[in-house]
């Protein structure tokens, strides 16, 4: 039994669109990383900039920048309420392990 050509075509188009949107999102996160790096250079003790830098870097797949930003965040805000979770996230990022599940077991 063969596959339905209409279904196959629709599936391939959806996969191509998804891939294009993913690449666009990663590119946008990369630009956000640059912007937050600049902002955190101008205001190195701004905890919000450091948090946002870490989030953007992690989403862009740049674990090193994300971990560094979180370490700087904890230097600026050593009594952060979520300090233990941040320390665990830094360890995870340093190990190169994804910290967020994709929902499909990955």
N, C-alpha and C positions, 0 to 999 in steps of 0.2 A: 504494500500500500504506500503510495507516494504522499508527499506533503502537499497541502493546499497552497498553490502558488500565490494566492491573494494574501493568505496569512503570512507566508514566508516573506513576501515583499514588504508588508506592513511591519513585520518584526525587524527586518533589516533597516528600514527607514527609522524606526523608533530607536534602535540601537545607535545609529549614526547621529541622530539628534541628541540623544543622551550623552554620547561621547563629546560632541561639540559643546554642549552646555557645561559639562564637567570641565573641559579645558578652559572655557571662558571663566568659570568660577575660580579655578586655580590661578589663572592669570590675574584676576581681580584681587585675590588674596595676596598675591605677590606684590601688587602695587600698594595694597594696604600696608604690607610689611615695611616697604620703603618709606611710606608716609609716617608710620608710627616710629620707625627708627629715627627719622629726622626730628619728629616731635619730642621723642625721649632724649635726644641730644640737646635740644633747646631747653627742655625742662626735665633733667635727669631724675628728679625726686618726685615726679608725678606718677603716682601709683596706677592711675587709670590708664595712662599711656602705656605703661609697662604691661598691664594686664591685656590690653587690646593688642599690643605687639605680640605677646605670647599666643593669644588666640588666633590671630591672623597667620602667624608663622606656623603654628601647628596645623591649621587648615590648609596651608600651602604645602605642607609636607616638609617644612624646614625645622626639624626637631631640635637642632643645635641652637638656633636663634630663639626658639620657644623656651627651651630650658634656661638659656642665659637670661632672658627677659624675666622669667619667673624667679630666678635667683636674685636678680636685681630688685624685683618687686619685694621679696622677703627682706632684703637689706633696708629698703625704704620703709616697709611696713612689717617689722619683725613680730608684732603681736596680731597679725591677721587672723581672724576667726577660723579661716579655712587653712591654716598653716600646714597641718598634717597632710591634708589632701594635696596641697600644692607640692610639698616635699615628695610625696609618693608619685605625683605626676612628673616631677623633674627626674626622678629615678627611671620611670618608664620611658620618658623621652630620651634620656641618655643611653638607654639600652636599645633604642631604635625600634621599640615595640609600639604598634599603633595603640593609642589610648582610647580610641572611640571605635566601637563596633559598627560595621556597615549595615547590620541588620540581617545579613545572610550568613552569619557565622564567621565573618572575617574581621 
